[in-house]
């Protein structure tokens, strides 16, 4: 549900900028496709990392999987950094 909400918010944030494009018929669909490709790639990469490191299973592990991955790879500074970025 949260993912759908943020997708909607992102779509609403960009639609009012459509008239700012010099050639909206060409630029707007191109930007949407590039964004979908970029976000989809990040989503797949993060999914592979979460599955590959087995940081899933319980509700608590599922909520903090990226923090656990950062702690495993970069120790405490990575954990703190990812936690702060997620908070803000």
Gaussian input, Z-matrix of N, CA and C with variables (Angstrom, degrees):
# hf/3-21g

backbone

0 1
 N
 C     1     B1
 C     2     B2     1     A1
 N     3     B3     2     A2     1     D1
 C     4     B4     3     A3     2     D2
 C     5     B5     4     A4     3     D3
 N     6     B6     5     A5     4     D4
 C     7     B7     6     A6     5     D5
 C     8     B8     7     A7     6     D6
 N     9     B9     8     A8     7     D7
 C    10    B10     9     A9     8     D8
 C    11    B11    10    A10     9     D9
 N    12    B12    11    A11    10    D10
 C    13    B13    12    A12    11    D11
 C    14    B14    13    A13    12    D12
 N    15    B15    14    A14    13    D13
 C    16    B16    15    A15    14    D14
 C    17    B17    16    A16    15    D15
 N    18    B18    17    A17    16    D16
 C    19    B19    18    A18    17    D17
 C    20    B20    19    A19    18    D18
 N    21    B21    20    A20    19    D19
 C    22    B22    21    A21    20    D20
 C    23    B23    22    A22    21    D21
 N    24    B24    23    A23    22    D22
 C    25    B25    24    A24    23    D23
 C    26    B26    25    A25    24    D24
 N    27    B27    26    A26    25    D25
 C    28    B28    27    A27    26    D26
 C    29    B29    28    A28    27    D27
 N    30    B30    29    A29    28    D28
 C    31    B31    30    A30    29    D29
 C    32    B32    31    A31    30    D30
 N    33    B33    32    A32    31    D31
 C    34    B34    33    A33    32    D32
 C    35    B35    34    A34    33    D33
 N    36    B36    35    A35    34    D34
 C    37    B37    36    A36    35    D35
 C    38    B38    37    A37    36    D36
 N    39    B39    38    A38    37    D37
 C    40    B40    39    A39    38    D38
 C    41    B41    40    A40    39    D39
 N    42    B42    41    A41    40    D40
 C    43    B43    42    A42    41    D41
 C    44    B44    43    A43    42    D42
 N    45    B45    44    A44    43    D43
 C    46    B46    45    A45    44    D44
 C    47    B47    46    A46    45    D45
 N    48    B48    47    A47    46    D46
 C    49    B49    48    A48    47    D47
 C    50    B50    49    A49    48    D48
 N    51    B51    50    A50    49    D49
 C    52    B52    51    A51    50    D50
 C    53    B53    52    A52    51    D51
 N    54    B54    53    A53    52    D52
 C    55    B55    54    A54    53    D53
 C    56    B56    55    A55    54    D54
 N    57    B57    56    A56    55    D55
 C    58    B58    57    A57    56    D56
 C    59    B59    58    A58    57    D57
 N    60    B60    59    A59    58    D58
 C    61    B61    60    A60    59    D59
 C    62    B62    61    A61    60    D60
 N    63    B63    62    A62    61    D61
 C    64    B64    63    A63    62    D62
 C    65    B65    64    A64    63    D63
 N    66    B66    65    A65    64    D64
 C    67    B67    66    A66    65    D65
 C    68    B68    67    A67    66    D66
 N    69    B69    68    A68    67    D67
 C    70    B70    69    A69    68    D68
 C    71    B71    70    A70    69    D69
 N    72    B72    71    A71    70    D70
 C    73    B73    72    A72    71    D71
 C    74    B74    73    A73    72    D72
 N    75    B75    74    A74    73    D73
 C    76    B76    75    A75    74    D74
 C    77    B77    76    A76    75    D75
 N    78    B78    77    A77    76    D76
 C    79    B79    78    A78    77    D77
 C    80    B80    79    A79    78    D78
 N    81    B81    80    A80    79    D79
 C    82    B82    81    A81    80    D80
 C    83    B83    82    A82    81    D81
 N    84    B84    83    A83    82    D82
 C    85    B85    84    A84    83    D83
 C    86    B86    85    A85    84    D84
 N    87    B87    86    A86    85    D85
 C    88    B88    87    A87    86    D86
 C    89    B89    88    A88    87    D87
 N    90    B90    89    A89    88    D88
 C    91    B91    90    A90    89    D89
 C    92    B92    91    A91    90    D90
 N    93    B93    92    A92    91    D91
 C    94    B94    93    A93    92    D92
 C    95    B95    94    A94    93    D93
 N    96    B96    95    A95    94    D94
 C    97    B97    96    A96    95    D95
 C    98    B98    97    A97    96    D96
 N    99    B99    98    A98    97    D97
 C   100   B100    99    A99    98    D98
 C   101   B101   100   A100    99    D99
 N   102   B102   101   A101   100   D100
 C   103   B103   102   A102   101   D101
 C   104   B104   103   A103   102   D102
 N   105   B105   104   A104   103   D103
 C   106   B106   105   A105   104   D104
 C   107   B107   106   A106   105   D105
 N   108   B108   107   A107   106   D106
 C   109   B109   108   A108   107   D107
 C   110   B110   109   A109   108   D108
 N   111   B111   110   A110   109   D109
 C   112   B112   111   A111   110   D110
 C   113   B113   112   A112   111   D111
 N   114   B114   113   A113   112   D112
 C   115   B115   114   A114   113   D113
 C   116   B116   115   A115   114   D114
 N   117   B117   116   A116   115   D115
 C   118   B118   117   A117   116   D116
 C   119   B119   118   A118   117   D117
 N   120   B120   119   A119   118   D118
 C   121   B121   120   A120   119   D119
 C   122   B122   121   A121   120   D120
 N   123   B123   122   A122   121   D121
 C   124   B124   123   A123   122   D122
 C   125   B125   124   A124   123   D123
 N   126   B126   125   A125   124   D124
 C   127   B127   126   A126   125   D125
 C   128   B128   127   A127   126   D126
 N   129   B129   128   A128   127   D127
 C   130   B130   129   A129   128   D128
 C   131   B131   130   A130   129   D129
 N   132   B132   131   A131   130   D130
 C   133   B133   132   A132   131   D131
 C   134   B134   133   A133   132   D132
 N   135   B135   134   A134   133   D133
 C   136   B136   135   A135   134   D134
 C   137   B137   136   A136   135   D135
 N   138   B138   137   A137   136   D136
 C   139   B139   138   A138   137   D137
 C   140   B140   139   A139   138   D138
 N   141   B141   140   A140   139   D139
 C   142   B142   141   A141   140   D140
 C   143   B143   142   A142   141   D141
 N   144   B144   143   A143   142   D142
 C   145   B145   144   A144   143   D143
 C   146   B146   145   A145   144   D144
 N   147   B147   146   A146   145   D145
 C   148   B148   147   A147   146   D146
 C   149   B149   148   A148   147   D147
 N   150   B150   149   A149   148   D148
 C   151   B151   150   A150   149   D149
 C   152   B152   151   A151   150   D150
 N   153   B153   152   A152   151   D151
 C   154   B154   153   A153   152   D152
 C   155   B155   154   A154   153   D153
 N   156   B156   155   A155   154   D154
 C   157   B157   156   A156   155   D155
 C   158   B158   157   A157   156   D156
 N   159   B159   158   A158   157   D157
 C   160   B160   159   A159   158   D158
 C   161   B161   160   A160   159   D159
 N   162   B162   161   A161   160   D160
 C   163   B163   162   A162   161   D161
 C   164   B164   163   A163   162   D162
 N   165   B165   164   A164   163   D163
 C   166   B166   165   A165   164   D164
 C   167   B167   166   A166   165   D165
 N   168   B168   167   A167   166   D166
 C   169   B169   168   A168   167   D167
 C   170   B170   169   A169   168   D168
 N   171   B171   170   A170   169   D169
 C   172   B172   171   A171   170   D170
 C   173   B173   172   A172   171   D171
 N   174   B174   173   A173   172   D172
 C   175   B175   174   A174   173   D173
 C   176   B176   175   A175   174   D174
 N   177   B177   176   A176   175   D175
 C   178   B178   177   A177   176   D176
 C   179   B179   178   A178   177   D177
 N   180   B180   179   A179   178   D178
 C   181   B181   180   A180   179   D179
 C   182   B182   181   A181   180   D180
 N   183   B183   182   A182   181   D181
 C   184   B184   183   A183   182   D182
 C   185   B185   184   A184   183   D183
 N   186   B186   185   A185   184   D184
 C   187   B187   186   A186   185   D185
 C   188   B188   187   A187   186   D186
 N   189   B189   188   A188   187   D187
 C   190   B190   189   A189   188   D188
 C   191   B191   190   A190   189   D189
 N   192   B192   191   A191   190   D190
 C   193   B193   192   A192   191   D191
 C   194   B194   193   A193   192   D192
 N   195   B195   194   A194   193   D193
 C   196   B196   195   A195   194   D194
 C   197   B197   196   A196   195   D195
 N   198   B198   197   A197   196   D196
 C   199   B199   198   A198   197   D197
 C   200   B200   199   A199   198   D198
 N   201   B201   200   A200   199   D199
 C   202   B202   201   A201   200   D200
 C   203   B203   202   A202   201   D201
 N   204   B204   203   A203   202   D202
 C   205   B205   204   A204   203   D203
 C   206   B206   205   A205   204   D204
 N   207   B207   206   A206   205   D205
 C   208   B208   207   A207   206   D206
 C   209   B209   208   A208   207   D207
 N   210   B210   209   A209   208   D208
 C   211   B211   210   A210   209   D209
 C   212   B212   211   A211   210   D210
 N   213   B213   212   A212   211   D211
 C   214   B214   213   A213   212   D212
 C   215   B215   214   A214   213   D213
 N   216   B216   215   A215   214   D214
 C   217   B217   216   A216   215   D215
 C   218   B218   217   A217   216   D216
 N   219   B219   218   A218   217   D217
 C   220   B220   219   A219   218   D218
 C   221   B221   220   A220   219   D219
 N   222   B222   221   A221   220   D220
 C   223   B223   222   A222   221   D221
 C   224   B224   223   A223   222   D222
 N   225   B225   224   A224   223   D223
 C   226   B226   225   A225   224   D224
 C   227   B227   226   A226   225   D225
 N   228   B228   227   A227   226   D226
 C   229   B229   228   A228   227   D227
 C   230   B230   229   A229   228   D228
 N   231   B231   230   A230   229   D229
 C   232   B232   231   A231   230   D230
 C   233   B233   232   A232   231   D231
 N   234   B234   233   A233   232   D232
 C   235   B235   234   A234   233   D233
 C   236   B236   235   A235   234   D234
 N   237   B237   236   A236   235   D235
 C   238   B238   237   A237   236   D236
 C   239   B239   238   A238   237   D237
 N   240   B240   239   A239   238   D238
 C   241   B241   240   A240   239   D239
 C   242   B242   241   A241   240   D240
 N   243   B243   242   A242   241   D241
 C   244   B244   243   A243   242   D242
 C   245   B245   244   A244   243   D243
 N   246   B246   245   A245   244   D244
 C   247   B247   246   A246   245   D245
 C   248   B248   247   A247   246   D246
 N   249   B249   248   A248   247   D247
 C   250   B250   249   A249   248   D248
 C   251   B251   250   A250   249   D249
 N   252   B252   251   A251   250   D250
 C   253   B253   252   A252   251   D251
 C   254   B254   253   A253   252   D252
 N   255   B255   254   A254   253   D253
 C   256   B256   255   A255   254   D254
 C   257   B257   256   A256   255   D255
 N   258   B258   257   A257   256   D256
 C   259   B259   258   A258   257   D257
 C   260   B260   259   A259   258   D258
 N   261   B261   260   A260   259   D259
 C   262   B262   261   A261   260   D260
 C   263   B263   262   A262   261   D261

   B1=1.4453
   B2=1.5355
   B3=1.3278
   B4=1.4610
   B5=1.5266
   B6=1.3351
   B7=1.4556
   B8=1.5304
   B9=1.3114
   B10=1.4619
   B11=1.5236
   B12=1.3357
   B13=1.4573
   B14=1.5277
   B15=1.3419
   B16=1.4629
   B17=1.5204
   B18=1.3306
   B19=1.4671
   B20=1.5240
   B21=1.3171
   B22=1.4641
   B23=1.5244
   B24=1.3228
   B25=1.4627
   B26=1.5221
   B27=1.3289
   B28=1.4538
   B29=1.5207
   B30=1.3222
   B31=1.4613
   B32=1.5259
   B33=1.3116
   B34=1.4512
   B35=1.5262
   B36=1.3248
   B37=1.4589
   B38=1.5249
   B39=1.3182
   B40=1.4615
   B41=1.5371
   B42=1.3172
   B43=1.4683
   B44=1.5172
   B45=1.3168
   B46=1.4642
   B47=1.5282
   B48=1.3363
   B49=1.4579
   B50=1.5293
   B51=1.3122
   B52=1.4624
   B53=1.5237
   B54=1.2976
   B55=1.4606
   B56=1.5329
   B57=1.3190
   B58=1.4587
   B59=1.5293
   B60=1.3242
   B61=1.4585
   B62=1.5301
   B63=1.3486
   B64=1.4659
   B65=1.5230
   B66=1.3401
   B67=1.4576
   B68=1.5298
   B69=1.3411
   B70=1.4675
   B71=1.5241
   B72=1.3248
   B73=1.4683
   B74=1.5225
   B75=1.3262
   B76=1.4584
   B77=1.5330
   B78=1.3338
   B79=1.4629
   B80=1.5245
   B81=1.3163
   B82=1.4629
   B83=1.5319
   B84=1.3487
   B85=1.4733
   B86=1.5279
   B87=1.3248
   B88=1.4628
   B89=1.5297
   B90=1.3260
   B91=1.4631
   B92=1.5214
   B93=1.3131
   B94=1.4690
   B95=1.5299
   B96=1.3320
   B97=1.4666
   B98=1.5305
   B99=1.3216
   B100=1.4656
   B101=1.5309
   B102=1.3122
   B103=1.4559
   B104=1.5168
   B105=1.3178
   B106=1.4617
   B107=1.5260
   B108=1.3177
   B109=1.4581
   B110=1.5283
   B111=1.3125
   B112=1.4593
   B113=1.5276
   B114=1.3149
   B115=1.4703
   B116=1.5265
   B117=1.3136
   B118=1.4637
   B119=1.5209
   B120=1.3384
   B121=1.4639
   B122=1.5176
   B123=1.3376
   B124=1.4660
   B125=1.5252
   B126=1.3194
   B127=1.4630
   B128=1.5273
   B129=1.3347
   B130=1.4596
   B131=1.5228
   B132=1.3326
   B133=1.4555
   B134=1.5302
   B135=1.3204
   B136=1.4653
   B137=1.5221
   B138=1.3229
   B139=1.4688
   B140=1.5250
   B141=1.3397
   B142=1.4649
   B143=1.5241
   B144=1.3245
   B145=1.4643
   B146=1.5179
   B147=1.3289
   B148=1.4698
   B149=1.5275
   B150=1.3177
   B151=1.4655
   B152=1.5286
   B153=1.3161
   B154=1.4578
   B155=1.5221
   B156=1.3174
   B157=1.4675
   B158=1.5289
   B159=1.3094
   B160=1.4753
   B161=1.5233
   B162=1.3236
   B163=1.4652
   B164=1.5282
   B165=1.2901
   B166=1.4602
   B167=1.5160
   B168=1.2911
   B169=1.4630
   B170=1.5143
   B171=1.3092
   B172=1.4593
   B173=1.5243
   B174=1.3164
   B175=1.4638
   B176=1.5210
   B177=1.3061
   B178=1.4596
   B179=1.5303
   B180=1.3179
   B181=1.4651
   B182=1.5235
   B183=1.3164
   B184=1.4579
   B185=1.5185
   B186=1.3181
   B187=1.4588
   B188=1.5192
   B189=1.3087
   B190=1.4643
   B191=1.5280
   B192=1.3167
   B193=1.4654
   B194=1.5276
   B195=1.3286
   B196=1.4601
   B197=1.5231
   B198=1.3197
   B199=1.4637
   B200=1.5276
   B201=1.3198
   B202=1.4716
   B203=1.5213
   B204=1.3200
   B205=1.4619
   B206=1.5290
   B207=1.3307
   B208=1.4605
   B209=1.5208
   B210=1.3280
   B211=1.4602
   B212=1.5241
   B213=1.3176
   B214=1.4661
   B215=1.5292
   B216=1.3119
   B217=1.4611
   B218=1.5278
   B219=1.3496
   B220=1.4684
   B221=1.5263
   B222=1.3050
   B223=1.4651
   B224=1.5291
   B225=1.3070
   B226=1.4716
   B227=1.5345
   B228=1.3527
   B229=1.4707
   B230=1.5330
   B231=1.3193
   B232=1.4663
   B233=1.5103
   B234=1.3149
   B235=1.4690
   B236=1.5270
   B237=1.3212
   B238=1.4644
   B239=1.5253
   B240=1.3332
   B241=1.4578
   B242=1.5271
   B243=1.3270
   B244=1.4687
   B245=1.5276
   B246=1.3125
   B247=1.4592
   B248=1.5249
   B249=1.3226
   B250=1.4696
   B251=1.5232
   B252=1.3446
   B253=1.4673
   B254=1.5264
   B255=1.3252
   B256=1.4652
   B257=1.5213
   B258=1.3116
   B259=1.4608
   B260=1.5221
   B261=1.3291
   B262=1.4739
   B263=1.5086
   A1=110.47
   A2=116.35
   A3=119.80
   A4=111.23
   A5=117.14
   A6=120.98
   A7=110.75
   A8=117.18
   A9=120.88
   A10=110.19
   A11=117.33
   A12=120.94
   A13=111.05
   A14=117.13
   A15=119.55
   A16=111.76
   A17=118.14
   A18=120.17
   A19=110.21
   A20=116.56
   A21=120.93
   A22=110.50
   A23=117.20
   A24=120.91
   A25=109.76
   A26=117.75
   A27=120.73
   A28=112.52
   A29=116.07
   A30=120.32
   A31=109.99
   A32=117.53
   A33=121.18
   A34=111.69
   A35=116.89
   A36=119.95
   A37=111.79
   A38=118.86
   A39=121.12
   A40=112.74
   A41=118.23
   A42=118.67
   A43=112.96
   A44=118.32
   A45=118.74
   A46=112.27
   A47=117.86
   A48=121.29
   A49=112.67
   A50=118.07
   A51=121.42
   A52=111.88
   A53=117.85
   A54=119.05
   A55=112.42
   A56=118.01
   A57=121.65
   A58=112.00
   A59=117.98
   A60=121.39
   A61=109.56
   A62=116.25
   A63=119.81
   A64=111.25
   A65=116.21
   A66=121.63
   A67=107.57
   A68=118.40
   A69=120.52
   A70=114.29
   A71=118.72
   A72=120.15
   A73=111.27
   A74=117.19
   A75=121.37
   A76=111.33
   A77=117.21
   A78=121.57
   A79=113.76
   A80=118.12
   A81=120.65
   A82=111.92
   A83=119.71
   A84=118.66
   A85=112.68
   A86=117.44
   A87=120.62
   A88=110.71
   A89=116.61
   A90=120.18
   A91=112.23
   A92=116.95
   A93=119.63
   A94=109.99
   A95=117.38
   A96=119.93
   A97=111.71
   A98=117.26
   A99=120.22
   A100=110.96
   A101=116.76
   A102=120.79
   A103=110.79
   A104=117.61
   A105=120.54
   A106=111.00
   A107=116.86
   A108=120.35
   A109=112.00
   A110=116.84
   A111=121.21
   A112=111.50
   A113=116.58
   A114=120.46
   A115=110.37
   A116=117.69
   A117=120.61
   A118=112.14
   A119=116.57
   A120=120.45
   A121=110.86
   A122=117.47
   A123=120.62
   A124=110.99
   A125=116.98
   A126=120.78
   A127=110.96
   A128=116.72
   A129=119.96
   A130=112.00
   A131=117.26
   A132=120.02
   A133=111.79
   A134=116.78
   A135=119.84
   A136=110.15
   A137=117.53
   A138=120.41
   A139=111.24
   A140=117.31
   A141=120.41
   A142=111.53
   A143=116.48
   A144=119.84
   A145=110.85
   A146=117.77
   A147=121.10
   A148=110.25
   A149=117.08
   A150=120.13
   A151=110.41
   A152=116.95
   A153=120.33
   A154=113.88
   A155=117.58
   A156=120.71
   A157=112.33
   A158=117.46
   A159=123.55
   A160=112.41
   A161=117.46
   A162=121.03
   A163=109.83
   A164=115.14
   A165=122.46
   A166=107.90
   A167=116.18
   A168=120.04
   A169=111.26
   A170=116.98
   A171=119.73
   A172=109.45
   A173=115.43
   A174=119.71
   A175=111.73
   A176=117.47
   A177=120.49
   A178=110.71
   A179=118.48
   A180=120.89
   A181=110.55
   A182=116.99
   A183=120.36
   A184=113.00
   A185=117.01
   A186=120.56
   A187=112.51
   A188=117.28
   A189=120.45
   A190=112.30
   A191=118.69
   A192=120.48
   A193=112.46
   A194=118.32
   A195=119.05
   A196=111.57
   A197=117.00
   A198=120.53
   A199=109.73
   A200=116.52
   A201=119.94
   A202=111.49
   A203=117.45
   A204=120.85
   A205=110.06
   A206=117.44
   A207=120.83
   A208=110.99
   A209=116.80
   A210=119.85
   A211=110.98
   A212=117.26
   A213=120.94
   A214=110.97
   A215=117.05
   A216=119.79
   A217=113.69
   A218=117.90
   A219=120.22
   A220=113.38
   A221=116.52
   A222=123.94
   A223=111.49
   A224=118.41
   A225=122.07
   A226=113.11
   A227=120.90
   A228=118.51
   A229=113.17
   A230=117.31
   A231=120.23
   A232=112.17
   A233=115.97
   A234=120.90
   A235=110.17
   A236=116.57
   A237=120.91
   A238=110.13
   A239=117.50
   A240=121.38
   A241=111.75
   A242=116.60
   A243=120.76
   A244=110.24
   A245=117.81
   A246=121.02
   A247=111.08
   A248=116.87
   A249=120.14
   A250=112.00
   A251=116.68
   A252=119.57
   A253=110.35
   A254=116.65
   A255=120.40
   A256=112.49
   A257=116.44
   A258=120.20
   A259=111.63
   A260=114.93
   A261=118.56
   A262=111.46
   D1=-40.29
   D2=179.40
   D3=-64.46
   D4=-39.42
   D5=179.28
   D6=-62.66
   D7=-43.34
   D8=178.83
   D9=-63.90
   D10=-40.52
   D11=178.84
   D12=-60.40
   D13=-47.66
   D14=-177.45
   D15=-70.55
   D16=-30.34
   D17=173.67
   D18=-63.18
   D19=-42.66
   D20=178.78
   D21=-64.56
   D22=-44.92
   D23=-179.93
   D24=-61.46
   D25=-42.47
   D26=178.26
   D27=-62.65
   D28=-41.00
   D29=178.55
   D30=-64.66
   D31=-43.24
   D32=179.37
   D33=-66.55
   D34=-30.92
   D35=-179.30
   D36=-70.57
   D37=-28.57
   D38=-176.22
   D39=-95.79
   D40=-25.62
   D41=-172.76
   D42=-64.59
   D43=-33.21
   D44=179.88
   D45=-73.89
   D46=-10.78
   D47=177.44
   D48=-89.92
   D49=-1.27
   D50=-174.91
   D51=-58.91
   D52=-36.08
   D53=-178.57
   D54=-76.95
   D55=-8.75
   D56=176.46
   D57=-79.75
   D58=-17.92
   D59=178.59
   D60=-70.11
   D61=144.21
   D62=178.81
   D63=-68.78
   D64=-38.53
   D65=178.78
   D66=-131.48
   D67=79.95
   D68=-172.65
   D69=-62.69
   D70=-29.58
   D71=179.85
   D72=-63.71
   D73=-31.28
   D74=-179.89
   D75=-96.50
   D76=-44.74
   D77=-171.29
   D78=-74.88
   D79=-39.08
   D80=-175.44
   D81=-64.09
   D82=-51.74
   D83=177.23
   D84=-63.18
   D85=-35.75
   D86=178.73
   D87=-63.17
   D88=-44.44
   D89=178.62
   D90=-65.05
   D91=-37.73
   D92=178.93
   D93=-66.25
   D94=-43.46
   D95=179.50
   D96=-65.28
   D97=-40.81
   D98=177.48
   D99=-64.10
   D100=-41.63
   D101=179.15
   D102=-65.68
   D103=-43.27
   D104=177.70
   D105=-61.09
   D106=-41.72
   D107=178.34
   D108=-64.49
   D109=-43.71
   D110=-179.50
   D111=-65.85
   D112=-48.60
   D113=-179.91
   D114=-66.09
   D115=-40.61
   D116=178.03
   D117=-62.80
   D118=-39.27
   D119=177.37
   D120=-64.68
   D121=-45.93
   D122=177.43
   D123=-60.63
   D124=-42.42
   D125=-179.84
   D126=-61.46
   D127=-45.87
   D128=179.66
   D129=-64.99
   D130=-43.16
   D131=179.23
   D132=-62.28
   D133=-43.92
   D134=178.63
   D135=-65.65
   D136=-38.88
   D137=177.92
   D138=-62.18
   D139=-44.36
   D140=178.16
   D141=-62.72
   D142=-39.55
   D143=179.28
   D144=-66.34
   D145=-43.13
   D146=-179.99
   D147=-63.21
   D148=-44.09
   D149=179.47
   D150=-69.12
   D151=-39.96
   D152=-178.67
   D153=-67.42
   D154=-29.88
   D155=-179.47
   D156=-97.32
   D157=0.45
   D158=178.47
   D159=57.15
   D160=38.41
   D161=176.64
   D162=-96.00
   D163=55.11
   D164=178.38
   D165=-147.44
   D166=172.48
   D167=176.65
   D168=132.39
   D169=-76.52
   D170=-179.78
   D171=-87.35
   D172=167.79
   D173=179.78
   D174=-62.34
   D175=-40.42
   D176=-178.23
   D177=-68.93
   D178=-42.82
   D179=177.29
   D180=-64.37
   D181=-37.27
   D182=-179.91
   D183=-66.73
   D184=-33.59
   D185=-179.82
   D186=-75.52
   D187=-27.12
   D188=-174.53
   D189=-118.80
   D190=26.07
   D191=-174.87
   D192=-62.72
   D193=-40.89
   D194=-179.87
   D195=-67.91
   D196=-33.90
   D197=176.93
   D198=-66.51
   D199=-40.60
   D200=178.73
   D201=-66.01
   D202=-38.41
   D203=177.63
   D204=-65.32
   D205=-42.41
   D206=178.28
   D207=-63.91
   D208=-38.67
   D209=178.57
   D210=-66.52
   D211=-38.89
   D212=179.81
   D213=-66.50
   D214=-41.53
   D215=-174.84
   D216=-86.90
   D217=-35.15
   D218=-175.51
   D219=-121.99
   D220=9.10
   D221=-179.70
   D222=61.37
   D223=-151.22
   D224=-171.19
   D225=-62.74
   D226=-42.67
   D227=179.32
   D228=-59.31
   D229=-38.39
   D230=177.37
   D231=-65.89
   D232=-39.76
   D233=178.59
   D234=-62.90
   D235=-45.24
   D236=-179.52
   D237=-64.97
   D238=-43.38
   D239=-179.37
   D240=-60.79
   D241=-50.11
   D242=-178.90
   D243=-64.50
   D244=-37.72
   D245=178.32
   D246=-63.89
   D247=-43.23
   D248=179.63
   D249=-67.77
   D250=-41.36
   D251=177.46
   D252=-61.54
   D253=-42.54
   D254=177.58
   D255=-64.55
   D256=-36.05
   D257=179.43
   D258=-67.20
   D259=-45.25
   D260=-178.09
   D261=-78.19

